Amino acid sequence: MPDGIGARYRITKMAQFRESRHNRATIAPFLPIDRDVIKQTVRSVVKRPGGDVLKLIVEELRRLHEGVLARYGLRASEFNAWKVLQRT
């Protein structure tokens, strides 16, 4: 059985890490690819100070229609399924 302050600290930190992993999984059950997209978006926002990337993304989503799907690498079926989810 480990004793000493260092061992207790490590045990506490390991327990905190396990709990944080559990919390992340339950709070944001994204697919791994979604996390990559989020990371890339955050990185883009931070690297371009002054640029309002979020407003640009929201505006692009508002203007999205079947005529521009190829620009984003989307299929009509994917777009239609997304539109249905946006209505709910």
Wavefront OBJ file of the C-alpha trace (Angstrom):
o trace
v 0.000 0.000 0.000
v 1.552 3.315 -1.049
v 2.131 5.920 1.578
v 3.424 9.442 1.514
v 2.121 12.667 0.065
v 3.347 11.949 -3.476
v 1.506 8.643 -3.716
v -1.723 10.138 -2.380
v -1.408 13.015 -4.848
v -0.988 10.597 -7.768
v -3.974 8.503 -6.639
v -6.108 11.645 -6.322
v -5.036 12.900 -9.747
v -5.750 9.512 -11.333
v -9.249 9.511 -9.820
v -9.865 13.059 -11.080
v -8.687 12.070 -14.549
v -10.990 9.041 -14.642
v -13.927 11.181 -13.533
v -13.176 13.899 -16.081
v -13.037 11.282 -18.855
v -16.407 9.949 -17.716
v -17.925 13.450 -17.591
v -16.655 14.339 -21.071
v -18.187 11.197 -22.487
v -21.585 11.886 -20.960
v -21.672 15.651 -21.569
v -20.630 15.585 -25.216
v -21.177 12.193 -26.832
v -19.823 13.380 -30.210
v -18.340 11.055 -32.732
v -14.538 11.309 -32.926
v -14.847 13.082 -36.259
v -17.083 15.737 -34.665
v -14.390 16.450 -32.092
v -11.869 16.934 -34.896
v -14.187 19.382 -36.621
v -14.686 21.282 -33.377
v -10.929 21.413 -32.751
v -10.256 22.677 -36.279
v -12.959 25.316 -35.994
v -11.704 26.553 -32.624
v -8.162 26.678 -33.991
v -9.336 28.704 -36.997
v -11.198 31.173 -34.791
v -8.201 31.678 -32.508
v -5.670 32.029 -35.327
v -7.761 34.660 -37.116
v -8.307 37.379 -34.536
v -10.782 39.981 -35.656
v -12.421 37.592 -38.102
v -15.893 36.525 -37.052
v -15.783 32.903 -38.174
v -18.886 31.914 -36.209
v -21.032 34.513 -37.989
v -19.616 33.360 -41.325
v -20.460 29.713 -40.583
v -24.000 30.561 -39.468
v -24.533 32.662 -42.591
v -23.242 29.857 -44.838
v -25.645 27.428 -43.156
v -28.541 29.841 -43.706
v -27.698 30.155 -47.405
v -27.188 26.426 -47.887
v -29.360 24.970 -50.652
v -29.249 22.052 -53.069
v -27.439 24.103 -55.709
v -24.270 24.509 -53.610
v -23.991 21.087 -51.968
v -21.039 20.011 -54.130
v -19.022 22.961 -52.792
v -19.274 21.435 -49.330
v -18.957 17.799 -50.415
v -22.548 17.024 -49.423
v -25.155 14.817 -51.031
v -28.790 15.829 -51.406
v -29.854 13.008 -49.055
v -27.464 14.268 -46.349
v -28.713 17.825 -46.769
v -32.362 16.760 -46.614
v -31.755 14.682 -43.484
v -30.034 17.677 -41.866
v -32.939 19.964 -42.782
v -35.398 17.568 -41.136
v -33.306 17.583 -37.936
v -33.232 21.393 -37.927
v -37.014 21.563 -37.902
v -37.332 19.412 -34.780
l 1 2 3 4 5 6 7 8 9 10 11 12 13 14 15 16 17 18 19 20 21 22 23 24 25 26 27 28 29 30 31 32 33 34 35 36 37 38 39 40 41 42 43 44 45 46 47 48 49 50 51 52 53 54 55 56 57 58 59 60 61 62 63 64 65 66 67 68 69 70 71 72 73 74 75 76 77 78 79 80 81 82 83 84 85 86 87 88
